[in-house]
Amino acid sequence: MAARAGEWLLPAIFFLLVAVLFPFAIGPERALLARIAPAILWVAALLAALLPVGALYAADAADGTLDQFAVRGVAGETLALARIGSLWLALAVPLLPAFPLAALMLGLEPSAWPGHAARLLGGLLGLAALANMAGALTLGARGGGGLAGLLVLPMALPILIFGVGAAGGTAAGPGSAALWLAASVLLLVAVAPFAVAQALAGTRS
């Protein structure tokens, strides 16, 4: 997925930059930082997931790889599932080592790190599905990166709300928020392959 060596590190670097900049902007009050840390982590993960959207299908469309998949009978849904899985791995693998440093900068208690990391891993799967839908829907569009952001941000709201709520950051109970987070992710993963397949078919017609 990365066109250049080291490009797969960009989401993790971006994730860390967001987490590091917030304490400087808000100030050194650790209690305040710890209270809003889950929201910061989820927003940072969302913004990191947006970085590769423009490159998900553009190169394959330009060099004819997508056409070759279609000629060989590879279903668009199968391709989309593979891309969702590969994007999830490309996001999760570098973000996991970056998470402890980000959590430390934001004043999260180490005992809470595993729960936050597990929820972020699940949420990243939903964000990967959204990113693939946006990448396919904006394929070939002028200003596709900005348009992809406009598509992803509203649809990502349930993941952000329930992800923060599962950490106790909203009035909803953490248990019910975690269930809604899981349901949102599963729904996106179920819908995304069909949306991507239709969008890619439209670019070839």
Contact map, one row per residue, 1 for C-alpha under 8 A:
1110000100000000000000000000000000000000000000000000001100000000000000000000000000000110000000000000000000000000000000000000000000000000000000000000000000000000000000000000000000000000000000000000000000000
1111111100000000000000000000000000000000000000000000000000000000000000000000000000000000000000000000000000000000000000000000000000000000000000000000000000000000000000000000000000000000000000000000000000000
1111101000000000000000000000000000000000000000000000000000000000000000000000000000000000000000000000000000000000000000000000000000000000000000000000000000000000000000000000000000000000000000000000000000000
0111111000000000000000000000000000000000000000000000000000000000000000000000000000000000000000000000000000000000000000000000000000000000000000000000000000000000000000000000000000000000000000000000000000000
0111111100000000000000000000000000000000000000000000000000000000000000000000000000000000000000000000000000000000000000000000000000000000000000000000000000000000000000000000000000000000000000000000000000000
0101111111000000000000000000000000000000000000000000000000000000000000000000000000000000000000000000000000000000000000000000000000000000000000000000000000000000000000000000000000000000000000000000000000000
0111111111000000000000000000000000000000000000000000000000000000000000000000000000000000000000000000000000000000000000000000000000000000000000000000000000000000000000000000000000000000000000000000000000000
1100111111100000000000000000000000000000000000000000000000000000000000000000000000000000011001000000000000000000000000000000000000000000000000000000000000000000000000000000000000000000000000000000000000000
0000011111111000000000000000000000000000000000000000000000000000000000000000000000000000000001000000000000000000000000000000000000000000000000000000000000000000000000000000000000000000000000000000000000000
0000011111111100000000000000000000000000000000010010000000000000000000000000000000000000000000000000000000000000000000000000000000000000000000000000000000000000000000000000000000000000000000000000000000000
0000000111111110000000000000000000000000000000011010000000000000000000000000000000000000001001100000000000000000000000000000000000000000000000000000000000000000000000000000000000000000000000000000000000000
0000000011111111000000000000000000000000000000010000000000000000000000000000000000000000001001100100000000000000000000000000000000000000000000000000000000000000000000000000000000000000000000000000000000000
0000000011111111100000000000000000000000000000000000000000000000000000000000000000000000000000000000000000000000000000000000000000000000000000000000000000000000000000000000000000000000000000000000000000000
0000000001111111110000000000000000000000000100110000000000000000000000000000000000000000000000000000000000000000000000000000000000000000000000000000000000000000000000000000000000000000000000000000000000000
0000000000111111111000000000000000000000100110110000000000000000000000000000000000000000000000100100010000000000000000000000000000000000000000000000000000000000000000000000000000000000000000000000000000000
0000000000011111111100000000000000000000000100000000000000000000000000000000000000000000000000000110110000000000000000000000000000000000000000000000000000000000000000000000000000000000000000000000000000000
0000000000001111111110000000000000000000000000000000000000000000000000000000000000000000000000000000000000000000000000000000000000000000000000000000000000000000000000000000000000000000000000000000000000000
0000000000000111111111000000000000000001000100000000000000000000000000000000000000000000000000000000000000000000000000000000000000000000000000000000000000000000000000000000000000000000000000000000000000000
0000000000000011111111100000000000000001100100000000000000000000000000000000000000000000000000000000011011000000000000000000000000000000000000000000000000000000000000000000000000000000000000000000000000000
0000000000000001111111110000000000000000000000000000000000000000000000000000000000000000000000000000010011000000000000000000000000000000000000000000000000000000000000000000000000000000000000000000000000000
0000000000000000111111111000000000000000000000000000000000000000000000000000000000000000000000000000000000000000000000000000000000000000000000000000000000000000000000000000000000000000000000000000000000000
0000000000000000011111111100000000000001000000000000000000000000000000000000000000000000000000000000000000000000000000000000000000000000000000000000000000000000000000000000000000000000000000000000000000000
0000000000000000001111111111000010000000000000000000000000000000000000000000000000000000000000000000000011000000000000000000000000000000000000000000000000000000000000000000000000000000000000000000000000000
0000000000000000000111111111000000000000000000000000000000000000000000000000000000000000000000000000000000000000000000000000000000000000000000000000000000000000000000000000000000000000000000000000000000000
0000000000000000000011111110000000000000000000000000000000000000000000000000000000000000000000000000000000000000000000000000000000000000000000000000000000000000000000000000000000000000000000000000000000000
0000000000000000000001111111100010000000000000000000000000000000000000000000000000000000000000000000000000000000000000000000000000000000000000000000000000000000000000000000000000000000000000000000000000000
0000000000000000000000111111100000000000000000000000000000000000000000000000000000000000000000000000000000000000000000000000000000000000000000000000000000000000000000000000000000000000000000000000000000000
0000000000000000000000110111110010000000000000000000000000000000000000000000000000000000000000000000000000000000000000000000000000000000000000000000000000000000000000000000000000000000000000000000000000000
0000000000000000000000000111111110000000000000000000000000000000000000000000000000000000000000000000000000000000000000000000000000000000000000000000000000000000000000000000000000000000000000000000000000000
0000000000000000000000000001111111000000000000000000000000000000000000000000000000000000000000000000000001100000000000000000000000000000000000000000000000000000000000000000000000000000000000000000000000000
0000000000000000000000000000111111100000000000000000000000000000000000000000000000000000000000000000000000100000000000000000000000000000000000000000000000000000000000000000000000000000000000000000000000000
0000000000000000000000000000111111110000000000000000000000000000000000000000000000000000000000000000000000000000000000000000000000000000000000000000000000000000000000000000000000000000000000000000000000000
0000000000000000000000100101111111111000000000000000000000000000000000000000000000000000000000000000000001100000000000000000000000000000000000000000000000000000000000000000000000000000000000000000000000000
0000000000000000000000000000011111111100000000000000000000000000000000000000000000000000000000000000000001110000000000000000000000000000000000000000000000000000000000000000000000000000000000000000000000000
0000000000000000000000000000001111111100000000000000000000000000000000000000000000000000000000000000000000000000000000000000000000000000000000000000000000000000000000001000000000000000000000000000000000000
0000000000000000000000000000000111111111000000000000000000000000000000000000000000000000000000000000000000000000000000000000000000000000000000000000000000000000000000001000000000000000000000000000000000000
0000000000000000000000000000000011111111100000000000000000000000000000000000000000000000000000000000001001110000000000000000000000000000000000000000000000000000000000000000000000000000000000000000000000000
0000000000000000000000000000000001111111110000000000000000000000000000000000000000000000000000000000000000000000000100000000000000000000000000000000000000000000000100101000000000000000000000000000000000000
0000000000000000000000000000000000011111111000000000000000000000000000000000000000000000000000000000000000000000000000000000000000000000000000000000000000000001000100001000000000000000000000000000000000000
0000000000000000011001000000000000011111111100000000000000000000000000000000000000000000000000000000000000000000000000000000000000000000000000000000000000000000000000000000000000000000000000000000000000000
0000000000000010001000000000000000001111111110000000000000000000000000000000000000000000000000000000010000000000000000000000000000000000000000000000000000000000000000000000000000000000000000000000000000000
0000000000000000000000000000000000000111111111000000000000000000000000000000000000000000000000000000000000000000000000010000000000000000000000000000000000000001001100000000000000000000000000000000000000000
0000000000000000000000000000000000000011111111100000000000000000000000000000000000000000000000000000000000000000000000000000000000000000000000000000000000000001000000000000000000000000000000000000000000000
0000000000000111011000000000000000000001111111110000000000000000000000000000000000000000000000000000000000000000000000000000000000000000000000000000000000000000000000000000000000000000000000000000000000000
0000000000000010000000000000000000000000111111111000000000000000000000000000000000000000000000000000000000000000000000010001000000000000000000000000000000000000000000000000000000000000000000000000000000000
0000000000000000000000000000000000000000011111111100000000000000000000000000000000000000000000000000000000000000000000000001001000000000000000000000000000010000000000000000000000000000000000000000000000000
0000000000000110000000000000000000000000001111111110000000000000000000000000000000000000000000000000000000000000000000000000000000000000000000000000000000000000000000000000000000000000000000000000000000000
0000000001110110000000000000000000000000000111111110000000000000000000000000000000000000001000000000000000000000000000000000000000000000000000000000000000000000000000000000000000000000000000000000000000000
0000000000100000000000000000000000000000000011111111100000000000000000000000000000000000001000000000000000000000000000000001001100100000000000000000000000000000000000000000000000000000000000000000000000000
0000000000000000000000000000000000000000000001111111100000000000000000000000000000000000000000000000000000000000000000000000000000100000000000000001100000000000000000000000000000000000000000000000000000000
0000000001100000000000000000000000000000000000111111110000000000000000000000000000000000000000000000000000000000000000000000000000000000000000000000000000000000000000000000000000000000000000000000000000000
0000000000000000000000000000000000000000000000001111111100000000000000000000000000000000000000000000000000000000000000000000000000000000000000000000000000000000000000000000000000000000000000000000000000000
0000000000000000000000000000000000000000000000001111111100000000000000000000000000000000000000000000000000000000000000000000000000110110000000001001000000000000000000000000000000000000000000000000000000000
0000000000000000000000000000000000000000000000000011111111000000000000000000000000000000000000000000000000000000000000000000000000000010001000011001000000000000000000000000000000000000000000000000000000000
1000000000000000000000000000000000000000000000000001111111100000000000000000000000000000000000000000000000000000000000000000000000000010000000000000000000000000000000000000000000000000000000000000000000000
1000000000000000000000000000000000000000000000000001111111100000000000000000000000100000000000000000000000000000000000000000000000010011000000000000000000000000000000000000000000000000000000000000000000000
0000000000000000000000000000000000000000000000000000011111111000000000000000000000000000000000000000000000000000000000000000000000000011001000000000000000000000000000000000000000000000000000000000000000000
0000000000000000000000000000000000000000000000000000011111111100000000000000000000000000000000000000000000000000000000000000000000000000001100000000000000000000000000000000000000000000000000000000000000000
0000000000000000000000000000000000000000000000000000001111111110000000000000000000000000000000000000000000000000000000000000000000000000000000000000000000000000000000000000000000000000000000000000000000000
0000000000000000000000000000000000000000000000000000000011111111110000000000000000000000000000000000000000000000000000000000000000000000000000000000000000000000000000000000000000000000000000000000000000000
0000000000000000000000000000000000000000000000000000000011111111111000000000000000000000000000000000000000000000000000000000000000000000000000000000000000000000000000000000000000000000000000000000000000000
0000000000000000000000000000000000000000000000000000000001111111100000000000000000000000000000000000000000000000000000000000000000000000000000000000000000000000000000000000000000000000000000000000000000000
0000000000000000000000000000000000000000000000000000000000111111100000000000000000000000000000000000000000000000000000000000000000000000000000000000000000000000000000000000000000000000000000000000000000000
0000000000000000000000000000000000000000000000000000000000011111111100000000000000000000000000000000000000000000000000000000000000000000000000000000000000000000000000000000000000000000000000000000000000000
0000000000000000000000000000000000000000000000000000000000011111111110000000000000000000000000000000000000000000000000000000000000000000000000000000000000000000000000000000000000000000000000000000000000000
0000000000000000000000000000000000000000000000000000000000011001111111000000000000000000000000000000000000000000000000000000000000000000000000000000000000000000000000000000000000000000000000000000000000000
0000000000000000000000000000000000000000000000000000000000001001111111100000000000000000000000000000000000000000000000000000000000000000000000000000000000000000000000000000000000000000000000000000000000010
0000000000000000000000000000000000000000000000000000000000000001111111110000000000000000000000000000000000000000000000000000000000000000000000000000000000000000000000000000000000000000000000000000000000000
0000000000000000000000000000000000000000000000000000000000000000111111111110000000000000000000000000000000000000000000000000000000000000000000000000000000000000000000000000000000000000000000000000000000000
0000000000000000000000000000000000000000000000000000000000000000011111111111000000000000000000000000000000000000000000000000000000000000000000000000000000000000000000000000000000000000000000000000000000000
0000000000000000000000000000000000000000000000000000000000000000001111111100000000000000000000000000000000000000000000000000000000000000000000000000000000000000000000000000000000000000000000000000000000000
0000000000000000000000000000000000000000000000000000000000000000000111111100000000000000000000000000000000000000000000000000000000000000000000000000000000000000000000000000000000000000000000000000000000000
0000000000000000000000000000000000000000000000000000000000000000000011111110000000000000000000000000000000000000000000000000000000000000000000000000000000000000000000000000000000000000000000000000000000000
0000000000000000000000000000000000000000000000000000000000000000000011111111011000000000000000000000000000000000000000000000000000000000000000000000000000000000000000000000000000000000000000000000000000000
0000000000000000000000000000000000000000000000000000000000000000000011001111111000000000000000000000000000000000000000000000000000000000000000000000000000000000000000000000000000000000000000000000100000000
0000000000000000000000000000000000000000000000000000000000000000000001000111111100000000000000000000000000000000000000000000000000000000000000000000000000000000000000000000000000000000000000001101110110000
0000000000000000000000000000000000000000000000000000000000000000000000000011111110000000000000000000000000000000000000000000000000000000000000000000000000000000000000000000000000000000000000001101100000000
0000000000000000000000000000000000000000000000000000000000000000000000000111111111000000000000000000000000000000000000000000000000000000000000000000000000000000000000000000000000000000000000001000000000000
0000000000000000000000000000000000000000000000000000000000000000000000000111111111100000000000000000000000000000000000000000000000000000000000000000000000000000000000000000000000000000000000001000000000000
0000000000000000000000000000000000000000000000000000000000000000000000000001111111110000000000000000000000000000000000000000000000010000000000000000000000000000000000000000000000000000000000011001100000000
0000000000000000000000000000000000000000000000000000000000000000000000000000111111111000000000000000000000000000000000000000000000000000000000000000000000000000000000000000000000000000000000001000000000000
0000000000000000000000000000000000000000000000000000000000000000000000000000011111111100000000000000000000000000000000000000000000000000000000000000000000000000000000000000000000000000000000000000000000000
0000000000000000000000000000000000000000000000000000000100000000000000000000001111111110000000000000000000000000000000000000000000010000000000000000000000000000000000000000000000000000000000000000000000000
0000000000000000000000000000000000000000000000000000000000000000000000000000000111111111000000000000000000000000000000000000100110010000000000000000000000000000000000000000000000000000000000000000000000000
0000000000000000000000000000000000000000000000000000000000000000000000000000000011111111100000000000000000000000000000000000100100000000000000000000000000000000000000000000000000000000000000000000000000000
1000000000000000000000000000000000000000000000000000000000000000000000000000000001111111110000000000000000000000000000000000000000000000000000000000000000000000000000000000000000000000000000000000000000000
1000000000000000000000000000000000000000000000000000000000000000000000000000000000111111111000000000000000000000000000000000000100000000000000000000000000000000000000000000000000000000000000000000000000000
0000000000000000000000000000000000000000000000000000000000000000000000000000000000011111111100000000000000000000000000000001100100000000000000000000000000000000000000000000000000000000000000000000000000000
0000000000000000000000000000000000000000000000000000000000000000000000000000000000001111111110000000000000000000000000000000000000000000000000000000000000000000000000000000000000000000000000000000000000000
0000000100000000000000000000000000000000000000000000000000000000000000000000000000000111111111000000000000000000000000000000000000000000000000000000000000000000000000000000000000000000000000000000000000000
0000000100110000000000000000000000000000000000011000000000000000000000000000000000000011111111100000000000000000000000000001000000000000000000000000000000000000000000000000000000000000000000000000000000000
0000000000000000000000000000000000000000000000000000000000000000000000000000000000000001111111110000000000000000000000001001000000000000000000000000000000000000000000000000000000000000000000000000000000000
0000000000000000000000000000000000000000000000000000000000000000000000000000000000000000111111111000000000000000000000000000000000000000000000000000000000000000000000000000000000000000000000000000000000000
0000000110110000000000000000000000000000000000000000000000000000000000000000000000000000011111111100000000000000000000000000000000000000000000000000000000000000000000000000000000000000000000000000000000000
0000000000110010000000000000000000000000000000000000000000000000000000000000000000000000001111111110000000000000000000000000000000000000000000000000000000000000000000000000000000000000000000000000000000000
0000000000000000000000000000000000000000000000000000000000000000000000000000000000000000000111111111000000000000000010000000000000000000000000000000000000000000000000000000000000000000000000000000000000000
0000000000000000000000000000000000000000000000000000000000000000000000000000000000000000000011111111100000000000000000000000000000000000000000000000000000000000000000000000000000000000000000000000000000000
0000000000010011000000000000000000000000000000000000000000000000000000000000000000000000000001111111110000000000000000000000000000000000000000000000000000000000000000000000000000000000000000000000000000000
0000000000000001000000000000000000000000000000000000000000000000000000000000000000000000000000111111111000000000000010000000000000000000000000000000000000000000000000000000000000000000000000000000000000000
0000000000000000000000000000000000000000000000000000000000000000000000000000000000000000000000011111111100000000100000000000000000000000000000000000000000000000000000000000000000000000000000000000000000000
0000000000000001000000000000000000000000000000000000000000000000000000000000000000000000000000001111111110000000000000000000000000000000000000000000000000000000000000000000000000000000000000000000000000000
0000000000000011001100000000000000000000100000000000000000000000000000000000000000000000000000000111111111000000000000000000000000000000000000000000000000000000000000000000000000000000000000000000000000000
0000000000000000001000000000000000001000000000000000000000000000000000000000000000000000000000000011111111110000100000000000000000000000000000000000000000000000000000000000000000000000000000000000000000000
0000000000000000000000000000000000000000000000000000000000000000000000000000000000000000000000000001111111111100000000000000000000000000000000000000000000000000000000000000000000000000000000000000000000000
0000000000000000001100100000000000000000000000000000000000000000000000000000000000000000000000000000111111110000000000000000000000000000000000000000000000000000000000000000000000000000000000000000000000000
0000000000000000001100100000010011001000000000000000000000000000000000000000000000000000000000000000011111110000000000000000000000000000000000000000000000000000000000000000000000000000000000000000000000000
0000000000000000000000000000011011001000000000000000000000000000000000000000000000000000000000000000001111111000000000000000000000000000000000000000000000000000000000000000000000000000000000000000000000000
0000000000000000000000000000000001001000000000000000000000000000000000000000000000000000000000000000001111111101100000000000000000000000000000000000000000000000000000000000000000000000000000000000000000000
0000000000000000000000000000000000000000000000000000000000000000000000000000000000000000000000000000000100111111100000000000000000000000000000000000000000000000000000000000000000000000000000000000000000000
0000000000000000000000000000000000000000000000000000000000000000000000000000000000000000000000000000000100011111100000000000000000000000000000000000000000000000000000000000000000000000000000000000000000000
0000000000000000000000000000000000000000000000000000000000000000000000000000000000000000000000000000000000001111110000000000000000000000000000000000000000000000000000000000000000000000000000000000000000000
0000000000000000000000000000000000000000000000000000000000000000000000000000000000000000000000000000000000011111111100000000000000000000000000000000000000000000000000000000000000000000000000000000000000000
0000000000000000000000000000000000000000000000000000000000000000000000000000000000000000000000000001001000011111111110000000000000000000000000000000000000000000000000000000000000000000000000000000000000000
0000000000000000000000000000000000000000000000000000000000000000000000000000000000000000000000000000000000000011111111000000000000000000000000000000000000000000000000000000000000000000000000000000000000000
0000000000000000000000000000000000000000000000000000000000000000000000000000000000000000000000000000000000000001111111100000000000000000000000000000000000000000000000000000000000000000000000000000000000000
0000000000000000000000000000000000000100000000000000000000000000000000000000000000000000000000000000000000000001111111110000000000000000000000000000000000000000000000100000000000000000000000000000000000000
0000000000000000000000000000000000000000000000000000000000000000000000000000000000000000000000010010000000000000111111111000000000000000000000000000000000000000000000000000000000000000000000000000000000000
0000000000000000000000000000000000000000000000000000000000000000000000000000000000000000000000000000000000000000011111111100000000000000000000000000000000000000000000000000000000000000000000000000000000000
0000000000000000000000000000000000000000000000000000000000000000000000000000000000000000000000000000000000000000001111111110000000000000000000000000000000000000001000000000000001000000000000000000000000000
0000000000000000000000000000000000000000010010000000000000000000000000000000000000000000000000000000000000000000000111111111000000000000000000000000000000000000001000000000000000000000000000000000000000000
0000000000000000000000000000000000000000000000000000000000000000000000000000000000000000000100000000000000000000000011111111100000000000000000000000000000000000000000000000000000000000000000000000000000000
0000000000000000000000000000000000000000000000000000000000000000000000000000000000000000000000000000000000000000000001111111110000000000000000000000000000000000000000000000000000000100100000000000000000000
0000000000000000000000000000000000000000000000000000000000000000000000000000000000000000000000000000000000000000000000111111111000000000000000000000000000000010001000000000000000001100100000000000000000000
0000000000000000000000000000000000000000000011001000000000000000000000000000000000000001001100000000000000000000000000011111111100000000000000000000000000000000000000000000000000000000000000000000000000000
0000000000000000000000000000000000000000000000000000000000000000000000000000000000011001000000000000000000000000000000001111111110000000000000000000000000000000000000000000000000000000100010000000000000000
0000000000000000000000000000000000000000000000000000000000000000000000000000000000000000000000000000000000000000000000000111111111000000000000000000000000000010000000000000000000000001110110000000000000000
0000000000000000000000000000000000000000000001001000000000000000000000000000000000000000000000000000000000000000000000000011111111100000000000000000000000010000000000000000000000000000000000000000000000000
0000000000000000000000000000000000000000000000001000000000000000000000000000000000011011000000000000000000000000000000000001111111110000000000000000000000000000000000000000000000000000000000000000000000000
0000000000000000000000000000000000000000000000000000000000000000000000000000000000010000000000000000000000000000000000000000111111111000000000000000000000000000000000000000000000000000000110010000000000000
0000000000000000000000000000000000000000000000000000000000000000000000000000000000000000000000000000000000000000000000000000011111111100000000000000000100110000000000000000000000000000000100010000000000000
0000000000000000000000000000000000000000000000001100100000000000000000000000000000000000000000000000000000000000000000000000001111111110000000000001000100000000000000000000000000000000000000000000000000000
0000000000000000000000000000000000000000000000000000100100000000000000000000000100110000000000000000000000000000000000000000000111111111000000000000000000000000000000000000000000000000000000010001000000000
0000000000000000000000000000000000000000000000000000000000000000000000000000000000000000000000000000000000000000000000000000000011111111100000000000000000000000000000000000000000000000000000011011000000000
0000000000000000000000000000000000000000000000000000100000000000000000000000000000000000000000000000000000000000000000000000000001111111110000000001101100000000000000000000000000000000000000000000000000000
0000000000000000000000000000000000000000000000000000111110000000000000000000000000000000000000000000000000000000000000000000000000111111111000000001000000000000000000000000000000000000000000000000000000000
0000000000000000000000000000000000000000000000000000000110000000000000000000000000000000000000000000000000000000000000000000000000011111111000000000000000000000000000000000000000000000000000000001001100000
0000000000000000000000000000000000000000000000000000000000000000000000000000000000000000000000000000000000000000000000000000000000001111111000000000000000000000000000000000000000000000000000000001001100000
0000000000000000000000000000000000000000000000000000000000000000000000000000000000000000000000000000000000000000000000000000000000000111111110011011000000000000000000000000000000000000000000000000000000000
0000000000000000000000000000000000000000000000000000010011000000000000000000000000000000000000000000000000000000000000000000000000000011111110010000000000000000000000000000000000000000000000000000000000100
0000000000000000000000000000000000000000000000000000000001000000000000000000000000000000000000000000000000000000000000000000000000000000011111010000000000000000000000000000000000000000000000000000000000000
0000000000000000000000000000000000000000000000000000000000000000000000000000000000000000000000000000000000000000000000000000000000000000011111110000000000000000000000000000000000000000000000000000000000000
0000000000000000000000000000000000000000000000000000000000000000000000000000000000000000000000000000000000000000000000000000000000000000000111110000000000000000000000000000000000000000000000000000000000000
0000000000000000000000000000000000000000000000000000000000000000000000000000000000000000000000000000000000000000000000000000000000000000000011111110000000000000000000000000000000000000000000000000000000000
0000000000000000000000000000000000000000000000000000010000000000000000000000000000000000000000000000000000000000000000000000000000000000011111111111000000000000000000000000000000000000000000000000000000000
0000000000000000000000000000000000000000000000000000110000000000000000000000000000000000000000000000000000000000000000000000000000000000010000111111100000000000000000000000000000000000000000000000000000000
0000000000000000000000000000000000000000000000000000000000000000000000000000000000000000000000000000000000000000000000000000000000000000000000111111110000000000000000000000000000000000000000000000000000000
0000000000000000000000000000000000000000000000000000000000000000000000000000000000000000000000000000000000000000000000000000000000000000010000111111111000000000000000000000000000000000000000000000000000000
0000000000000000000000000000000000000000000000000100110000000000000000000000000000000000000000000000000000000000000000000000000000100110010000011111111100000000000000000000000000000000000000000000000000000
0000000000000000000000000000000000000000000000000100000000000000000000000000000000000000000000000000000000000000000000000000000000000100000000001111111110000000000000000000000000000000000000000000000000000
0000000000000000000000000000000000000000000000000000000000000000000000000000000000000000000000000000000000000000000000000000000000000000000000000111111111000000000000000000000000000000000000000000000000000
0000000000000000000000000000000000000000000000000000000000000000000000000000000000000000000000000000000000000000000000000000000000000100000000000011111111100000000000000000000000000000000000000000000000000
0000000000000000000000000000000000000000000000000000000000000000000000000000000000000000000000000000000000000000000000000000000001100100000000000001111111110000000000000000000000000000000000000000000000000
0000000000000000000000000000000000000000000000000000000000000000000000000000000000000000000000000000000000000000000000000000000000000000000000000000111111111000000000000000000000000000000000000000000000000
0000000000000000000000000000000000000000000000000000000000000000000000000000000000000000000000000000000000000000000000000000000000000000000000000000011111111000000000000000000000000000000000000000000000000
0000000000000000000000000000000000000000000000000000000000000000000000000000000000000000000000000000000000000000000000000000000001000000000000000000001111111100000000000000000000000000000000000000000000000
0000000000000000000000000000000000000000000001000000000000000000000000000000000000000000000000000000000000000000000000000000001001000000000000000000000111111111000000000000000000000000000000000000000000000
0000000000000000000000000000000000000000000000000000000000000000000000000000000000000000000000000000000000000000000000000000000000000000000000000000000011111111100000000000000000000000000000000000000000000
0000000000000000000000000000000000000000000000000000000000000000000000000000000000000000000000000000000000000000000000000000000000000000000000000000000000111111110000000000000000001001000000000000000000000
0000000000000000000000000000000000000000000000000000000000000000000000000000000000000000000000000000000000000000000000000010010000000000000000000000000000011111111000000000000000001001100000000000000000000
0000000000000000000000000000000000000010011000000000000000000000000000000000000000000000000000000000000000000000000000000000000000000000000000000000000000011111111100000000000000000000000000000000000000000
0000000000000000000000000000000000000000000000000000000000000000000000000000000000000000000000000000000000000000000000000000000000000000000000000000000000001111111110000000000000000000000000000000000000000
0000000000000000000000000000000000000000000000000000000000000000000000000000000000000000000000000000000000000000000000000000000000000000000000000000000000000111111111000000000011011000000000000000000000000
0000000000000000000000000000000000000000010000000000000000000000000000000000000000000000000000000000000000000000000000110010000000000000000000000000000000000011111111100000000011001000000000000000000000000
0000000000000000000000000000000000000110010000000000000000000000000000000000000000000000000000000000000000000000000000000000000000000000000000000000000000000001111111111100000000000000000000000000000000000
0000000000000000000000000000000000000000000000000000000000000000000000000000000000000000000000000000000000000000000000000000000000000000000000000000000000000000111111111111110011000000000000000000000000000
0000000000000000000000000000000000000000000000000000000000000000000000000000000000000000000000000000000000000000000000000000000000000000000000000000000000000000011111111000111111001000000000000000000000000
0000000000000000000000000000000000000100000000000000000000000000000000000000000000000000000000000000000000000000000100000000000000000000000000000000000000000000001111111000010000000000000000000000000000000
0000000000000000000000000000000000000000000000000000000000000000000000000000000000000000000000000000000000000000000000000000000000000000000000000000000000000000000111111111110000000000000000000000000000000
0000000000000000000000000000000000110110000000000000000000000000000000000000000000000000000000000000000000000000000000000000000000000000000000000000000000000000000111111110000000000000000000000000000000000
0000000000000000000000000000000000000000000000000000000000000000000000000000000000000000000000000000000000000000000000000000000000000000000000000000000000000000000110011111100000000000000000000000000000000
0000000000000000000000000000000000000000000000000000000000000000000000000000000000000000000000000000000000000000000000000000000000000000000000000000000000000000000010011111100000000000000000000000000000000
0000000000000000000000000000000000000000000000000000000000000000000000000000000000000000000000000000000000000000000000000000000000000000000000000000000000000000000010010111110110000000000000000000000000000
0000000000000000000000000000000000000000000000000000000000000000000000000000000000000000000000000000000000000000000000000000000000000000000000000000000000000000000011010111111110000000000000000000000000000
0000000000000000000000000000000000000000000000000000000000000000000000000000000000000000000000000000000000000000000000000000000000000000000000000000000000000000000011110001111111000000000000000000000000000
0000000000000000000000000000000000000000000000000000000000000000000000000000000000000000000000000000000000000000000000000000000000000000000000000000000000000000000001000000111111100000000000000000000000000
0000000000000000000000000000000000000000000000000000000000000000000000000000000000000000000000000000000000000000000000000000000000000000000000000000000000000000000001000001111111110000000000000000000000000
0000000000000000000000000000000000000000000000000000000000000000000000000000000000000000000000000000000000000000000000000000000000000000000000000000000000000000011011000001111111111000000000000000000000000
0000000000000000000000000000000000000000000000000000000000000000000000000000000000000000000000000000000000000000000000100000000000000000000000000000000000000000011011000000011111111100000000000000000000000
0000000000000000000000000000000000000000000000000000000000000000000000000000000000000000000000000000000000000000000000000000000000000000000000000000000000000000000000000000001111111110000000000000000000000
0000000000000000000000000000000000000000000000000000000000000000000000000000000000000000000000000000000000000000000000000000000000000000000000000000000000000000010000000000000111111111000000000000000000000
0000000000000000000000000000000000000000000000000000000000000000000000000000000000000000000000000000000000000000000000000010000000000000000000000000000000000110011001000000000011111111100000000000000000000
0000000000000000000000000000000000000000000000000000000000000000000000000000000000000000000000000000000000000000000000000110000000000000000000000000000000000000000000000000000001111111110000000000000000000
0000000000000000000000000000000000000000000000000000000000000000000000000000000000000000000000000000000000000000000000000000000000000000000000000000000000000000000000000000000000111111111000000000000000000
0000000000000000000000000000000000000000000000000000000000000000000000000000000000000000000000000000000000000000000000000000010000000000000000000000000000000110000000000000000000011111111100000000000000000
0000000000000000000000000000000000000000000000000000000000000000000000000000000000000000000000000000000000000000000000000110110000000000000000000000000000000010000000000000000000001111111110000000000000000
0000000000000000000000000000000000000000000000000000000000000000000000000000000000000000000000000000000000000000000000000000010000000000000000000000000000000000000000000000000000000111111111000000000000000
0000000000000000000000000000000000000000000000000000000000000000000000000000000000000000000000000000000000000000000000000000000000000000000000000000000000000000000000000000000000000011111111100000000000000
0000000000000000000000000000000000000000000000000000000000000000000000000000000000000000000000000000000000000000000000000000010011000000000000000000000000000000000000000000000000000001111111110000000000000
0000000000000000000000000000000000000000000000000000000000000000000000000000000000000000000000000000000000000000000000000000110010000000000000000000000000000000000000000000000000000000111111111000000000000
0000000000000000000000000000000000000000000000000000000000000000000000000000000000000000000000000000000000000000000000000000000000000000000000000000000000000000000000000000000000000000011111111100000000000
0000000000000000000000000000000000000000000000000000000000000000000000000000000000000000000000000000000000000000000000000000000000000000000000000000000000000000000000000000000000000000001111111110000000000
0000000000000000000000000000000000000000000000000000000000000000000000000000000100000000000000000000000000000000000000000000000011011000000000000000000000000000000000000000000000000000000111111111000000000
0000000000000000000000000000000000000000000000000000000000000000000000000001111110000000000000000000000000000000000000000000000000001000000000000000000000000000000000000000000000000000000011111111100000000
0000000000000000000000000000000000000000000000000000000000000000000000000001100000000000000000000000000000000000000000000000000000000000000000000000000000000000000000000000000000000000000001111111110000000
0000000000000000000000000000000000000000000000000000000000000000000000000000000000000000000000000000000000000000000000000000000000001000000000000000000000000000000000000000000000000000000000111111111000000
0000000000000000000000000000000000000000000000000000000000000000000000000001100100000000000000000000000000000000000000000000000000011001100000000000000000000000000000000000000000000000000000011111111100000
0000000000000000000000000000000000000000000000000000000000000000000000000011100100000000000000000000000000000000000000000000000000000000000000000000000000000000000000000000000000000000000000001111111110000
0000000000000000000000000000000000000000000000000000000000000000000000000001000000000000000000000000000000000000000000000000000000000000000000000000000000000000000000000000000000000000000000000111111111000
0000000000000000000000000000000000000000000000000000000000000000000000000000000000000000000000000000000000000000000000000000000000000001100000000000000000000000000000000000000000000000000000000011111111100
0000000000000000000000000000000000000000000000000000000000000000000000000001000000000000000000000000000000000000000000000000000000000001100000000000000000000000000000000000000000000000000000000001111111110
0000000000000000000000000000000000000000000000000000000000000000000000000001000000000000000000000000000000000000000000000000000000000000000000000000000000000000000000000000000000000000000000000000111111111
0000000000000000000000000000000000000000000000000000000000000000000000000000000000000000000000000000000000000000000000000000000000000000000000000000000000000000000000000000000000000000000000000000011111111
0000000000000000000000000000000000000000000000000000000000000000000000000000000000000000000000000000000000000000000000000000000000000000001000000000000000000000000000000000000000000000000000000000001111111
0000000000000000000000000000000000000000000000000000000000000000001000000000000000000000000000000000000000000000000000000000000000000000000000000000000000000000000000000000000000000000000000000000000111111
0000000000000000000000000000000000000000000000000000000000000000000000000000000000000000000000000000000000000000000000000000000000000000000000000000000000000000000000000000000000000000000000000000000011111
